[in-house]
Structure formats: structure tokens, C-alpha cells
């Protein structure tokens, strides 16, 4: 009986050892598999990120010029292909024009063009007689700036008799795999130039007054200003002569009537070339 008990005890002990070893082997097998799966997932995410970065195209200035030219050509092909009565040949509705324009511009910009430049009448589509858009001029200087990975700005100063002097800003946006004109803004810069010219003119006048030659009229005007002599003042201001040093001698006098004889009381001032006035009584 004791032998049977001992036998079963040994058998149970061997069974526990075998199960424990099997569990250890299974765990050791699962860990490398899990690590391999995590590594594969990390590599897959990295590959997807790299592919995403590679598929985001950048816009060069040459491609920007090409996009802006295509934007102009698309519109001009529409308005130049007309019947004798002025109606468009290839388009009968505004919706058809909008669809075509959206090949090269945003929906918002296309809607703006359709409402401004086209009208429907008796089942036909006509061009509204008005000023043409301000097109990008490839031969003129322009600025090209990256706003974001998917948006660029082209700026150019233009001028003519109708629009004056303006700064045109063309926004180019990535749409799918290509670039379109998404927005156009214009800024008047004529006033800026006028202000700049006025400032330059005032600066030049100030420099001239400071360093340039002083005339007799300026000499008299400076004396009137410094002595607070207005137009209705009884005092008279007259430039008399230039002295040997090139300074102006300006006479200020008042005529006092005394019967039939006039008596003149004078104050004499010398105006220097540096705009300094010295008075002698």
C-alpha cells in the first residue's frame, strides 16, 4: 500500500514538473513573437509616415508661374470662343462654367468669376462687358513665399490707367495632387507712393531751406516769422542788400505820419545764410 502511495506521489510530482516546463517554454516562445509583432507595427507606421511626407509635394516658383498662366488661359479660352452674337460656344449654363473653372481655381473663386463675368439670357450664356481680371505678368518681377506646406503666395506690383498702382496677391493651394489658385487679393499702393513722394518732397524742401541758397523773398519771410510780423502789421519788411560775407541785410521799418511830412522809424536786421537773425536797434 505504501508503495502505491509513493508511486502516485512521484507520478504527480513529475506531472507538475512537466507542466511547469511546458508553460515556461510557451512563454519564452510567445515573447519573441510579441516583440516581432511590435517591431513590425512600428516599422509599418514609420513607412506610412515616410510615404505621407514623400507624397506632400512642394511648389517651386516655376510651377507657380505655370499654375497662374493656366488659370489665365482657362478663363481666356472661354471668353474668346464665342458665337457671332457673343454667346459662348461650349457652355450653356453658369454651372458648366463653374465646373470648368474649378479645374484651376477654388470653388469660392470660381463662383465669384461666374457671377461677375457671365450672364444667362434666353438659354444662352454671355460675357458681361466689364474690365478683365488683373492677370499675373510672367515677365515682371514678383515675390514668391511659402505660407505653409500646402499654401504659397505670389505677390506682384502692377499698374495701368484703370487700376492705378496695386499689389496683387495670388494664393496657391494644394488640391489633391495639383495646385490651384484659391484666392486673389489686391492692395492699392498709389497712396503709399504719394505719401512717400510727399515726404521726400518735404525732406528735400527742408534740406533746401537748411543748406540751399536763400532768396530775398525767403529772407523777408523768415524775418516776418521770427518777428511775428503779419500782413496787416504796420511794420514793413524789405531785403536791402547782401553784405560782403553773403548775408542778407533785411530792413524792418514803420512809417509814422507827421502832418505832410513822413517820418520813418527803422529796425535793422541781418539775416545770415544759416537762417540766424541778428537784430540791431
Beta strands, then each sheet from edge to edge (+ up, - down):
strand 1: 118-121
strand 2: 124-127
strand 3: 143-148
strand 4: 151-160
strand 5: 164-175
strand 6: 178-188
strand 7: 235-242
strand 8: 248-258
strand 9: 261-271
strand 10: 277-280
sheet 1: 1+ 2-
sheet 2: 3+ 4- 5+ 6-
sheet 3: 7+ 8- 9+ 10-
end
